[in-house]
C-alpha cells in the first residue's frame, strides 16, 4: 500500500514588521514538506508537539527554516503540529503549501 499525501494551503498577510502566525496544522508525526510562494521576506515554519509551544523547524542539515525566498523545503522534524510564520517589513501576502505524507498502515 502506498503512503497518503495531503496538501494544505495557507495564505497569510504580513503586518508591517509584526510577526504573523498561520493556523496550526495537525501533521501527526508525519513527513512534512513546505513550498513558499511570495516575495522574499523573514518567514518560515514552526513546529510543536502540543500546539502551544512553538519552535523554528529545521531542514535535514539542522538549519532553521527562516529568512527564505520562494522555494521548497523538507522538515527534519516529524512534528505533531506545524504552522507558517512571517514578520515581513512591508505588508505582503505569502502562501505556504504544506505536503504531509502519512505512512499507510
Secondary structure, DSSP 4 states (H G I P E B T S, - for coil): ---EEEEEEEEEE-BTTB-EE---EE-TT-EEEEEEESS--SEEEEEESSSSS-EE-B-TTS-B--S--SEEEE-SS--SEEEEEE--SS--EEEEEEEEEE---
